[in-house]
Amino acid sequence: MVIVDSQQLERARLELRAMVRSYLFSPDYAINLIDFGFPRRTNPATGQRYWDTSSAALRFHVTKKYTLAELDELKLKRLPRRIGPFQTDVIEAEYGVDLPLTPPSGPRAAPRARLCGGLGISIARDNYGTLGGIVRDRQSGALMILSNWHVLYGTRNARQGRPIYQPILRANAPVPAIVARAARERLSAYGPTELPLDVATATLVDQLAWENMQLEIGPVSGVGRARLGMKVVKSGVATGRTVGVVSGLEGFSKMTYDGNWKRLIERVVTISRWPLDQGQGLVSQGGDSGSWWLEEATGRAVALHFAGLRDGTRAQAIDMQHVLDAMDVEIADGAA
């Protein structure tokens, strides 16, 4: 497994920021994500594709990957094979942040006296996401839910104080309890030196009704940094407990919200099935939005899930320390 030192990672960050200007928004390329991670190779003997975990590359994730002949025929520009000291790679992928419309059943969708990570929450009927976990405001000490903007706000006309329901708000069913109210978000509320984040908080109505727990996983032991090859686990409403591996870091992702609202999300962590190439099943699906990815070995939160491939085999998340600092909160430990 490749080991990336701090100097390499800092150089990759600098190159990625330059790539945003030169490539991510260029009409010459259909790029939806750039990051730094494992390149995709082809075994010359068998023709089989595999992830090369012995190296790291600057990666372009494109809606459609063309052959060189197709690029020439379509008169499209070729992407560079190297940028600075790094090789590059092109990966075919299209990511989305869709929330499902069919609520699940089971304990994650049922009422729970103490709120915790992995539960289903709603802002509208039959539309739900995941309660990622409980955090504490660094200034006021208030306890809050930390999840995604598209889980706790959902539309550009949503305002602070919007009610958050648990269990999931269903059509033709009694209205459940309001457990929190929307407090802050970073998809529109960013400054001149910041980029948007699909992140939001909601203040708990009952400041005692919570616990530091991720369903089917256990307590969160703090915050850590994602590393290439790290084995991670999350607790989401749609797919439950799933395991993945960090395959990309320091990404910039183009996303569309609320119809046609284009946003550029930074500090994106890409998570693939564990183990790479042999992994089966799903990493995530719609409804898992807002869940926290933890390092399996330590229980430390490393990223906030917000998007993924629609076939469920790869996920996008945002670096957790960056999220906590942006929202001025810290992970709440212990219990009320």
C-alpha positions as a Markdown table, in Angstrom:
| # | Residue | x | y | z |
|---|---|---|---|---|
| 1 | Met | 0.0 | 0.0 | 0.0 |
| 2 | Val | 1.3 | 3.4 | -1.0 |
| 3 | Ile | 2.3 | 5.7 | 1.9 |
| 4 | Val | 1.8 | 9.4 | 1.1 |
| 5 | Asp | 3.9 | 11.7 | 3.3 |
| 6 | Ser | 2.8 | 15.2 | 4.4 |
| 7 | Gln | 4.9 | 17.0 | 1.7 |
| 8 | Gln | 3.4 | 14.9 | -1.1 |
| 9 | Leu | -0.1 | 15.5 | 0.2 |
| 10 | Glu | 0.5 | 19.3 | 0.4 |
| 11 | Arg | 1.9 | 19.3 | -3.2 |
| 12 | Ala | -1.1 | 17.4 | -4.4 |
| 13 | Arg | -3.4 | 19.9 | -2.7 |
| 14 | Leu | -1.7 | 22.8 | -4.6 |
| 15 | Glu | -1.9 | 20.9 | -7.9 |
| 16 | Leu | -5.6 | 20.1 | -7.3 |
| 17 | Arg | -6.4 | 23.8 | -6.6 |
| 18 | Ala | -4.8 | 24.7 | -9.9 |
| 19 | Met | -6.7 | 21.9 | -11.7 |
| 20 | Val | -10.0 | 23.4 | -10.5 |
| 21 | Arg | -9.2 | 26.6 | -12.5 |
| 22 | Ser | -7.7 | 24.8 | -15.5 |
| 23 | Tyr | -9.9 | 21.7 | -15.9 |
| 24 | Leu | -12.9 | 21.3 | -13.6 |
| 25 | Phe | -14.9 | 24.1 | -15.1 |
| 26 | Ser | -13.5 | 24.0 | -18.6 |
| 27 | Pro | -16.2 | 23.4 | -21.3 |
| 28 | Asp | -13.6 | 21.2 | -23.1 |
| 29 | Tyr | -14.0 | 18.4 | -20.5 |
| 30 | Ala | -17.0 | 16.7 | -18.7 |
| 31 | Ile | -15.3 | 16.4 | -15.3 |
| 32 | Asn | -17.4 | 16.1 | -12.2 |
| 33 | Leu | -14.7 | 15.4 | -9.5 |
| 34 | Ile | -10.9 | 15.8 | -9.2 |
| 35 | Asp | -9.0 | 14.2 | -6.4 |
| 36 | Phe | -5.7 | 12.4 | -5.4 |
| 37 | Gly | -5.9 | 8.6 | -5.1 |
| 38 | Phe | -5.3 | 5.1 | -6.4 |
| 39 | Pro | -5.1 | 5.0 | -10.2 |
| 40 | Arg | -7.0 | 2.4 | -12.3 |
| 41 | Arg | -4.8 | 0.0 | -14.2 |
| 42 | Thr | -5.2 | -2.7 | -16.8 |
| 43 | Asn | -3.3 | -6.0 | -16.4 |
| 44 | Pro | -1.5 | -6.5 | -19.8 |
| 45 | Ala | -1.7 | -10.2 | -19.6 |
| 46 | Thr | -5.4 | -10.6 | -18.8 |
| 47 | Gly | -6.9 | -7.3 | -19.8 |
| 48 | Gln | -8.5 | -7.1 | -16.3 |
| 49 | Arg | -8.9 | -3.7 | -14.6 |
| 50 | Tyr | -7.7 | -3.2 | -11.1 |
| 51 | Trp | -6.9 | -0.5 | -8.5 |
| 52 | Asp | -3.1 | 0.1 | -8.2 |
| 53 | Thr | -2.7 | 0.6 | -4.4 |
| 54 | Ser | 1.1 | 0.9 | -4.8 |
| 55 | Ser | 0.9 | 4.4 | -6.2 |
| 56 | Ala | -1.2 | 7.6 | -6.1 |
| 57 | Ala | -2.3 | 9.8 | -9.0 |
| 58 | Leu | -4.2 | 13.1 | -9.6 |
| 59 | Arg | -7.5 | 11.7 | -10.8 |
| 60 | Phe | -10.1 | 13.2 | -13.2 |
| 61 | His | -13.6 | 11.6 | -12.7 |
| 62 | Val | -15.6 | 12.1 | -15.9 |
| 63 | Thr | -19.2 | 11.5 | -17.0 |
| 64 | Lys | -17.9 | 9.5 | -20.0 |
| 65 | Lys | -14.4 | 8.2 | -20.7 |
| 66 | Tyr | -13.4 | 8.2 | -24.3 |
| 67 | Thr | -10.7 | 6.4 | -26.1 |
| 68 | Leu | -7.9 | 8.5 | -27.8 |
| 69 | Ala | -9.5 | 7.8 | -31.2 |
| 70 | Glu | -12.9 | 8.9 | -30.0 |
| 71 | Leu | -11.4 | 12.1 | -28.5 |
| 72 | Asp | -9.8 | 12.9 | -31.9 |
| 73 | Glu | -13.0 | 12.1 | -33.8 |
| 74 | Leu | -15.1 | 14.3 | -31.5 |
| 75 | Lys | -12.3 | 17.0 | -31.5 |
| 76 | Leu | -12.1 | 16.9 | -27.7 |
| 77 | Lys | -9.0 | 17.9 | -25.9 |
| 78 | Arg | -6.9 | 15.2 | -24.2 |
| 79 | Leu | -6.2 | 15.5 | -20.5 |
| 80 | Pro | -2.5 | 15.6 | -19.5 |
| 81 | Arg | -0.7 | 12.3 | -18.6 |
| 82 | Arg | 1.3 | 14.1 | -15.8 |
| 83 | Ile | 0.8 | 17.3 | -13.8 |
| 84 | Gly | 3.8 | 18.5 | -11.8 |
| 85 | Pro | 5.4 | 15.4 | -10.1 |
| 86 | Phe | 2.3 | 13.3 | -10.4 |
| 87 | Gln | 0.9 | 10.9 | -12.9 |
| 88 | Thr | -2.8 | 11.4 | -13.8 |
| 89 | Asp | -5.7 | 9.0 | -14.3 |
| 90 | Val | -9.2 | 9.3 | -15.8 |
| 91 | Ile | -12.1 | 7.4 | -14.1 |
| 92 | Glu | -15.6 | 7.1 | -15.5 |
| 93 | Ala | -18.1 | 8.1 | -12.8 |
| 94 | Glu | -21.2 | 10.2 | -12.2 |
| 95 | Tyr | -22.1 | 11.1 | -8.7 |
| 96 | Gly | -25.4 | 12.3 | -7.2 |
| 97 | Val | -26.9 | 13.5 | -3.9 |
| 98 | Asp | -30.5 | 12.1 | -4.5 |
| 99 | Leu | -32.7 | 11.4 | -1.5 |
| 100 | Pro | -35.0 | 8.4 | -1.8 |
| 101 | Leu | -38.8 | 8.7 | -1.8 |
| 102 | Thr | -39.6 | 5.3 | -0.3 |
| 103 | Pro | -39.1 | 5.2 | 3.5 |
| 104 | Pro | -37.5 | 2.1 | 5.0 |
| 105 | Ser | -38.8 | 0.1 | 7.9 |
| 106 | Gly | -37.0 | -1.4 | 10.9 |
| 107 | Pro | -35.3 | 0.2 | 14.0 |
| 108 | Arg | -33.6 | 3.0 | 12.1 |
| 109 | Ala | -37.0 | 4.3 | 11.0 |
| 110 | Ala | -38.6 | 3.8 | 14.4 |
| 111 | Pro | -38.9 | 6.3 | 17.3 |
| 112 | Arg | -35.9 | 6.3 | 19.7 |
| 113 | Ala | -35.8 | 8.1 | 23.0 |
| 114 | Arg | -32.1 | 9.0 | 22.7 |
| 115 | Leu | -31.0 | 10.3 | 19.3 |
| 116 | Cys | -27.8 | 8.9 | 17.8 |
| 117 | Gly | -26.0 | 8.3 | 14.6 |
| 118 | Gly | -27.6 | 6.1 | 11.9 |
| 119 | Leu | -31.3 | 7.1 | 12.6 |
| 120 | Gly | -33.6 | 8.3 | 9.9 |
| 121 | Ile | -34.7 | 11.9 | 10.1 |
| 122 | Ser | -37.0 | 14.0 | 7.8 |
| 123 | Ile | -37.9 | 17.5 | 6.9 |
| 124 | Ala | -40.7 | 16.5 | 4.5 |
| 125 | Arg | -43.0 | 13.6 | 4.1 |
| 126 | Asp | -41.5 | 10.4 | 2.6 |
| 127 | Asn | -38.2 | 12.2 | 2.1 |
| 128 | Tyr | -35.4 | 11.3 | 4.6 |
| 129 | Gly | -31.7 | 11.1 | 5.3 |
| 130 | Thr | -29.4 | 10.0 | 8.1 |
| 131 | Leu | -28.8 | 11.6 | 11.5 |
| 132 | Gly | -25.0 | 11.6 | 11.3 |
| 133 | Gly | -24.2 | 12.2 | 15.0 |
| 134 | Ile | -24.4 | 14.6 | 17.8 |
| 135 | Val | -22.0 | 17.6 | 18.1 |
| 136 | Arg | -21.6 | 20.5 | 20.6 |
| 137 | Asp | -21.4 | 24.1 | 19.6 |
| 138 | Arg | -18.0 | 25.5 | 20.5 |
| 139 | Gln | -19.4 | 28.9 | 21.5 |
| 140 | Ser | -22.7 | 28.2 | 23.2 |
| 141 | Gly | -22.3 | 24.5 | 24.3 |
| 142 | Ala | -25.6 | 23.6 | 22.7 |
| 143 | Leu | -26.0 | 20.1 | 21.4 |
| 144 | Met | -26.8 | 19.7 | 17.7 |
| 145 | Ile | -27.4 | 17.1 | 14.9 |
| 146 | Leu | -24.6 | 17.2 | 12.3 |
| 147 | Ser | -25.8 | 16.1 | 8.9 |
| 148 | Asn | -26.0 | 17.4 | 5.3 |
| 149 | Trp | -27.6 | 20.6 | 3.9 |
| 150 | His | -29.8 | 18.5 | 1.7 |
| 151 | Val | -31.0 | 16.5 | 4.7 |
| 152 | Leu | -31.6 | 19.3 | 7.1 |
| 153 | Tyr | -32.5 | 22.2 | 4.7 |
| 154 | Gly | -33.2 | 20.7 | 1.3 |
| 155 | Thr | -34.2 | 23.8 | -0.5 |
| 156 | Arg | -32.8 | 27.3 | -1.0 |
| 157 | Asn | -35.9 | 28.9 | 0.6 |
| 158 | Ala | -35.5 | 26.9 | 3.9 |
| 159 | Arg | -34.6 | 29.0 | 6.9 |
| 160 | Gln | -33.2 | 28.6 | 10.4 |
| 161 | Gly | -35.7 | 26.9 | 12.7 |
| 162 | Arg | -37.1 | 24.5 | 10.2 |
| 163 | Pro | -38.4 | 21.4 | 12.1 |
| 164 | Ile | -36.5 | 18.1 | 11.9 |
| 165 | Tyr | -38.6 | 15.0 | 12.6 |
| 166 | Gln | -37.7 | 11.6 | 14.0 |
| 167 | Pro | -38.8 | 9.0 | 13.2 |
| 168 | Ile | -39.3 | 9.5 | 9.4 |
| 169 | Leu | -42.2 | 11.7 | 8.4 |
| 170 | Arg | -44.5 | 9.5 | 6.3 |
| 171 | Ala | -47.5 | 10.2 | 4.1 |
| 172 | Asn | -50.9 | 9.3 | 5.6 |
| 173 | Ala | -49.4 | 8.8 | 9.0 |
| 174 | Pro | -49.4 | 10.8 | 12.2 |
| 175 | Val | -46.8 | 13.6 | 12.4 |
| 176 | Pro | -43.8 | 12.4 | 14.6 |
| 177 | Ala | -42.0 | 14.4 | 17.2 |
| 178 | Ile | -39.9 | 17.5 | 16.3 |
| 179 | Val | -36.5 | 16.5 | 17.7 |
| 180 | Ala | -34.4 | 19.5 | 16.4 |
| 181 | Arg | -34.6 | 22.7 | 14.5 |
| 182 | Ala | -32.3 | 23.8 | 11.7 |
| 183 | Ala | -29.5 | 26.1 | 13.0 |
| 184 | Arg | -26.7 | 26.7 | 10.5 |
| 185 | Glu | -25.5 | 25.6 | 7.0 |
| 186 | Arg | -22.5 | 26.0 | 4.7 |
| 187 | Leu | -23.9 | 25.4 | 1.2 |
| 188 | Ser | -24.9 | 29.0 | 0.8 |
| 189 | Ala | -23.4 | 30.6 | 4.0 |
| 190 | Tyr | -19.7 | 30.7 | 3.0 |
| 191 | Gly | -17.2 | 33.5 | 3.0 |
| 192 | Pro | -14.9 | 35.1 | 0.4 |
| 193 | Thr | -12.0 | 32.7 | 1.3 |
| 194 | Glu | -14.3 | 29.6 | 1.7 |
| 195 | Leu | -16.0 | 27.1 | -0.6 |
| 196 | Pro | -19.5 | 25.6 | -0.1 |
| 197 | Leu | -20.0 | 22.5 | 1.9 |
| 198 | Asp | -23.0 | 20.2 | 1.9 |
| 199 | Val | -23.2 | 20.5 | 5.7 |
| 200 | Ala | -25.7 | 21.7 | 8.2 |
| 201 | Thr | -26.6 | 21.5 | 11.9 |
| 202 | Ala | -29.8 | 21.4 | 13.9 |
| 203 | Thr | -30.2 | 22.2 | 17.6 |
| 204 | Leu | -31.7 | 19.5 | 19.7 |
| 205 | Val | -35.1 | 20.4 | 21.2 |
| 206 | Asp | -34.4 | 18.1 | 24.2 |
| 207 | Gln | -30.8 | 18.7 | 25.1 |
| 208 | Leu | -30.8 | 15.5 | 27.2 |
| 209 | Ala | -32.3 | 13.1 | 24.6 |
| 210 | Trp | -29.0 | 11.9 | 22.9 |
| 211 | Glu | -26.1 | 9.5 | 23.2 |
| 212 | Asn | -22.7 | 9.0 | 21.6 |
| 213 | Met | -23.6 | 6.0 | 19.5 |
| 214 | Gln | -23.5 | 4.8 | 15.9 |
| 215 | Leu | -26.1 | 2.1 | 15.4 |
| 216 | Glu | -24.5 | -1.3 | 14.7 |
| 217 | Ile | -21.0 | 0.2 | 15.3 |
| 218 | Gly | -20.7 | 1.7 | 18.7 |
| 219 | Pro | -19.5 | 5.1 | 20.1 |
| 220 | Val | -17.4 | 7.7 | 18.2 |
| 221 | Ser | -14.0 | 8.0 | 19.9 |
| 222 | Gly | -13.0 | 11.4 | 18.4 |
| 223 | Val | -12.0 | 12.8 | 15.1 |
| 224 | Gly | -9.2 | 11.6 | 12.8 |
| 225 | Arg | -7.9 | 12.1 | 9.3 |
| 226 | Ala | -8.6 | 9.9 | 6.3 |
| 227 | Arg | -5.6 | 8.1 | 4.7 |
| 228 | Leu | -5.4 | 6.2 | 1.4 |
| 229 | Gly | -6.1 | 2.6 | 2.1 |
| 230 | Met | -7.8 | 3.3 | 5.4 |
| 231 | Lys | -10.7 | 0.8 | 6.2 |
| 232 | Val | -13.8 | 2.8 | 7.2 |
| 233 | Val | -17.3 | 2.0 | 8.3 |
| 234 | Lys | -20.6 | 3.9 | 8.4 |
| 235 | Ser | -24.1 | 3.6 | 9.8 |
| 236 | Gly | -26.7 | 4.8 | 7.3 |
| 237 | Val | -30.5 | 4.5 | 7.1 |
| 238 | Ala | -30.6 | 2.9 | 3.6 |
| 239 | Thr | -27.8 | 0.3 | 3.8 |
| 240 | Gly | -27.1 | 0.0 | 7.5 |
| 241 | Arg | -23.6 | -0.8 | 8.5 |
| 242 | Thr | -21.3 | -0.9 | 5.5 |
| 243 | Val | -17.5 | -1.1 | 5.2 |
| 244 | Gly | -15.4 | 0.8 | 2.7 |
| 245 | Val | -11.8 | 1.8 | 1.9 |
| 246 | Val | -10.5 | 5.4 | 1.4 |
| 247 | Ser | -9.5 | 5.5 | -2.3 |
| 248 | Gly | -9.2 | 9.2 | -2.9 |
| 249 | Leu | -8.4 | 12.4 | -0.9 |
| 250 | Glu | -8.5 | 16.2 | -1.1 |
| 251 | Gly | -11.2 | 16.2 | -3.8 |
| 252 | Phe | -13.2 | 19.0 | -5.4 |
| 253 | Ser | -16.7 | 17.9 | -6.5 |
| 254 | Lys | -19.2 | 19.6 | -8.8 |
| 255 | Met | -22.7 | 19.0 | -7.5 |
| 256 | Thr | -26.2 | 20.2 | -8.4 |
| 257 | Tyr | -28.8 | 20.9 | -5.7 |
| 258 | Asp | -32.4 | 22.1 | -5.5 |
| 259 | Gly | -33.0 | 21.7 | -9.2 |
| 260 | Asn | -30.2 | 23.6 | -10.9 |
| 261 | Trp | -28.1 | 25.1 | -8.1 |
| 262 | Lys | -24.5 | 24.4 | -9.0 |
| 263 | Arg | -22.0 | 24.0 | -6.0 |
| 264 | Leu | -18.3 | 23.2 | -5.8 |
| 265 | Ile | -17.6 | 21.0 | -2.7 |
| 266 | Glu | -14.1 | 20.9 | -1.3 |
| 267 | Arg | -12.1 | 18.4 | 0.8 |
| 268 | Val | -13.9 | 15.4 | -0.6 |
| 269 | Val | -12.9 | 11.9 | 0.4 |
| 270 | Thr | -13.7 | 9.1 | -2.0 |
| 271 | Ile | -14.7 | 5.7 | -0.5 |
| 272 | Ser | -14.8 | 2.5 | -2.5 |
| 273 | Arg | -15.9 | -1.1 | -1.6 |
| 274 | Trp | -13.7 | -3.1 | 0.8 |
| 275 | Pro | -11.5 | -4.8 | -0.3 |
| 276 | Leu | -10.7 | -3.0 | -3.5 |
| 277 | Asp | -11.6 | -5.1 | -6.6 |
| 278 | Gln | -12.8 | -8.0 | -4.4 |
| 279 | Gly | -15.5 | -6.1 | -2.5 |
| 280 | Gln | -19.2 | -7.1 | -2.9 |
| 281 | Gly | -22.4 | -5.3 | -2.1 |
| 282 | Leu | -23.1 | -1.6 | -1.5 |
| 283 | Val | -21.0 | 1.1 | 0.0 |
| 284 | Ser | -24.0 | 3.5 | 0.3 |
| 285 | Gln | -27.3 | 4.5 | -1.3 |
| 286 | Gly | -29.7 | 7.4 | -1.3 |
| 287 | Gly | -30.9 | 7.8 | 2.3 |
| 288 | Asp | -27.4 | 7.3 | 3.8 |
| 289 | Ser | -26.7 | 11.0 | 3.2 |
| 290 | Gly | -25.5 | 12.6 | 6.4 |
| 291 | Ser | -23.9 | 9.5 | 7.9 |
| 292 | Trp | -20.4 | 9.6 | 9.4 |
| 293 | Trp | -17.6 | 7.4 | 8.1 |
| 294 | Leu | -15.4 | 6.1 | 11.0 |
| 295 | Glu | -12.0 | 4.5 | 10.9 |
| 296 | Glu | -12.9 | 1.0 | 11.8 |
| 297 | Ala | -9.8 | 0.3 | 13.9 |
| 298 | Thr | -10.2 | 3.3 | 16.2 |
| 299 | Gly | -13.8 | 4.5 | 15.9 |
| 300 | Arg | -12.7 | 8.0 | 15.0 |
| 301 | Ala | -14.9 | 10.0 | 12.6 |
| 302 | Val | -13.0 | 10.9 | 9.4 |
| 303 | Ala | -15.6 | 12.1 | 6.9 |
| 304 | Leu | -19.3 | 13.1 | 6.5 |
| 305 | His | -21.1 | 11.2 | 3.7 |
| 306 | Phe | -23.0 | 13.3 | 1.2 |
| 307 | Ala | -23.0 | 11.6 | -2.3 |
| 308 | Gly | -22.2 | 8.5 | -4.3 |
| 309 | Leu | -22.4 | 6.6 | -7.5 |
| 310 | Arg | -26.0 | 5.6 | -8.2 |
| 311 | Asp | -25.1 | 1.9 | -8.3 |
| 312 | Gly | -23.9 | 2.2 | -4.7 |
| 313 | Thr | -20.4 | 1.1 | -5.2 |
| 314 | Arg | -18.5 | 4.3 | -4.4 |
| 315 | Ala | -19.2 | 7.2 | -2.0 |
| 316 | Gln | -18.2 | 10.8 | -1.6 |
| 317 | Ala | -17.7 | 12.3 | 1.9 |
| 318 | Ile | -16.2 | 15.5 | 3.3 |
| 319 | Asp | -13.2 | 15.6 | 5.6 |
| 320 | Met | -14.6 | 15.6 | 9.2 |
| 321 | Gln | -12.1 | 18.0 | 10.8 |
| 322 | His | -12.8 | 20.5 | 8.0 |
| 323 | Val | -16.5 | 20.1 | 8.6 |
| 324 | Leu | -16.2 | 20.6 | 12.4 |
| 325 | Asp | -14.1 | 23.7 | 12.0 |
| 326 | Ala | -16.4 | 25.1 | 9.3 |
| 327 | Met | -19.4 | 24.7 | 11.5 |
| 328 | Asp | -17.6 | 25.7 | 14.8 |
| 329 | Val | -18.6 | 22.5 | 16.6 |
| 330 | Glu | -17.0 | 19.4 | 18.2 |
| 331 | Ile | -18.1 | 15.8 | 18.5 |
| 332 | Ala | -20.1 | 15.3 | 21.7 |
| 333 | Asp | -18.7 | 12.4 | 23.7 |
| 334 | Gly | -20.2 | 10.5 | 26.6 |
| 335 | Ala | -23.9 | 10.9 | 27.1 |
| 336 | Ala | -26.4 | 13.4 | 28.5 |
